[in-house]
Amino acid sequence: AELGTKEREANGLREQLRERMASVRDLEDNLEDREDAVEDKEQLLLEHEGSLQERDRAVHDREAAVVTRESAIMLREGTVLKRENAIMDREAALREREMSVDQRERLYSKLHRAGGAGGGGGAGAGGDDALLMAVDVG
């Protein structure tokens, strides 16, 4: 009887061990599934990161193009400002020349009027006096 009890206990222990082994196998299968899921997620993340890196490079390239374009615009602005200054200098020179021409025309006009008024003392004397008078007035 005692042997039968021990055998039943041994059978019970064997059954418990089989159940525990089955439970361990289930846990291992579950872990393998979880590992596979983690690897899949890692792969998706790698692909997504690669895509983001490509987008980052594209954005960087566009930013570099914008900076290059801004530099070109600034250079053109500098050129335009230089041209504008040159034109303003030429305009100022033209105004000075116009004033000089106007002054000379007024002087010749005064000389002409003064030369016509001094006719009594001879043509030469009247002309010289008119020149001196026009120079003093001018």
C-alpha positions in Angstrom: 0.0 0.0 0.0 2.8 2.3 0.8 4.4 1.6 -2.6 1.1 2.5 -4.3 0.9 5.7 -2.4 4.5 6.6 -3.3 3.8 5.7 -7.0 0.7 7.9 -7.0 2.7 10.7 -5.5 5.4 10.2 -8.1 2.8 10.2 -10.9 1.3 13.4 -9.4 4.7 15.0 -9.4 5.4 13.9 -13.0 2.0 15.4 -14.0 2.9 18.6 -12.3 6.3 18.7 -14.0 4.6 18.1 -17.4 2.1 20.9 -16.7 5.0 23.2 -15.7 7.0 22.2 -18.8 3.9 23.0 -21.0 3.6 26.3 -19.2 7.3 27.1 -19.7 6.9 26.2 -23.5 3.9 28.5 -23.7 5.9 31.3 -22.0 8.8 30.7 -24.4 6.4 30.8 -27.4 4.9 34.0 -26.0 8.4 35.5 -25.6 9.3 34.5 -29.2 6.2 36.2 -30.5 7.0 39.3 -28.4 10.6 39.3 -29.7 9.3 39.0 -33.3 7.0 41.9 -32.7 9.9 44.0 -31.2 12.1 43.2 -34.2 9.3 44.2 -36.6 8.8 47.5 -34.7 12.6 48.1 -34.8 12.6 47.5 -38.6 9.7 49.9 -39.1 11.4 52.5 -36.9 14.6 52.1 -38.9 12.7 52.6 -42.2 10.9 55.6 -40.7 14.1 57.1 -39.4 15.7 56.6 -42.9 12.7 58.4 -44.4 13.0 61.2 -41.9 16.7 61.6 -42.6 16.0 61.9 -46.3 13.4 64.6 -45.5 15.9 66.3 -43.2 18.4 66.3 -46.0 15.8 67.7 -48.4 14.9 70.4 -46.0 18.6 71.2 -45.4 19.1 71.4 -49.2 16.2 73.8 -49.5 17.4 75.9 -46.7 20.9 76.1 -48.4 19.2 77.1 -51.6 17.3 79.8 -49.8 20.5 81.2 -48.3 22.2 81.1 -51.7 19.3 82.9 -53.2 19.3 85.5 -50.4 23.0 86.1 -51.0 22.4 86.6 -54.7 19.5 89.0 -54.0 21.8 90.9 -51.6 24.5 91.1 -54.2 22.0 92.4 -56.8 20.7 95.0 -54.2 24.3 96.1 -53.7 24.7 96.5 -57.5 21.4 98.4 -57.8 22.5 100.7 -55.0 25.9 101.3 -56.6 24.1 102.1 -59.9 21.7 104.4 -58.2 24.5 106.3 -56.5 26.3 106.5 -59.9 23.1 107.9 -61.5 22.6 110.4 -58.6 26.3 111.5 -59.0 25.7 112.0 -62.8 22.5 113.9 -62.1 24.3 116.2 -59.7 27.0 116.8 -62.2 24.4 117.6 -64.9 22.7 120.1 -62.5 26.1 121.7 -61.9 26.7 121.9 -65.7 23.2 123.3 -66.2 23.8 126.0 -63.6 27.2 126.9 -65.2 25.5 127.1 -68.6 22.7 129.3 -67.2 25.3 131.6 -65.6 27.2 131.9 -68.8 24.0 132.6 -70.7 23.1 135.3 -68.2 26.6 136.8 -68.5 26.5 136.8 -72.3 23.0 138.4 -72.2 24.3 141.1 -69.9 27.3 141.7 -72.1 25.0 141.9 -75.2 22.7 144.5 -73.5 25.6 146.5 -72.0 27.4 146.5 -75.3 24.4 148.0 -77.2 23.9 150.8 -74.6 27.4 152.4 -74.7 27.4 153.6 -78.3 28.5 157.3 -77.8 32.2 156.8 -77.0 33.1 154.5 -79.9 32.5 150.8 -80.4 35.6 149.6 -78.6 35.3 151.7 -75.5 31.6 151.0 -75.1 32.3 147.3 -75.4 35.1 147.3 -72.9 33.0 149.2 -70.3 30.1 146.8 -70.9 32.4 143.8 -70.4 33.7 145.2 -67.1 30.2 146.1 -65.9 28.8 142.7 -66.8 31.7 141.0 -65.0 31.1 143.2 -61.9 27.3 142.4 -62.0 27.7 138.7 -62.7 
